[in-house]
Amino acid sequence: KLIKIENLNVQGMMANHKLAGAISDLGFYEFKRQLDYKCQMYGASLVLVDPWFPSTKTCSNCGTKKDMPLSVRTFDCPTCGISLDRDFNASLNILNWEPSA
């Protein structure tokens, strides 16, 4: 059993005054702590994906990278033409992420 989550740069995200309130209410640290605890309890592995991995900016189908402002909610690939929800595309990239050697 393997669970992958983004190791988010929460401190950097808190610098954005438009997001800071919502981010501080979410309790990312506590979520990660509880998930790690449950993984240990049930024999699963928790993998933290590199915080600088461009999961939302990379096409999960062909690997093309493009800039994605937060206001854009759909990833439309200019190379292969795939169109996916931004978060679903990112989740596929996280699922397929492998650490660099």
C-alpha positions, 0 to 999 in steps of 0.5 A: 500500500502506497499513498503519495501526497504533495509536500506543500510549501505551506510557509510560502503559500501563507505569504499570499494574503489572499490565501493565508486565512484559508490555508491556516484553517486547513491544518496541513501539518495535522493532516499529514501527521494523522496520515503518517500515523495511520500508514504506520498502523496499517503497514502502508507507506507515505511518500511526500512528493517534491514540493517543487514538482509542477503537478498542476503545470504538467500534462499527465498524458504527454508531459508538456509543461505550461504556466497555469494561473490559479484562476484557470481550473482546466488543464488544456494541453497545447501539444496532445489536446487533452483537457482535464480538470486541473486537480484531476490532472495534478493527481495523475501526475502525483500518482505517477511521480517518482523521486529523482535519483 
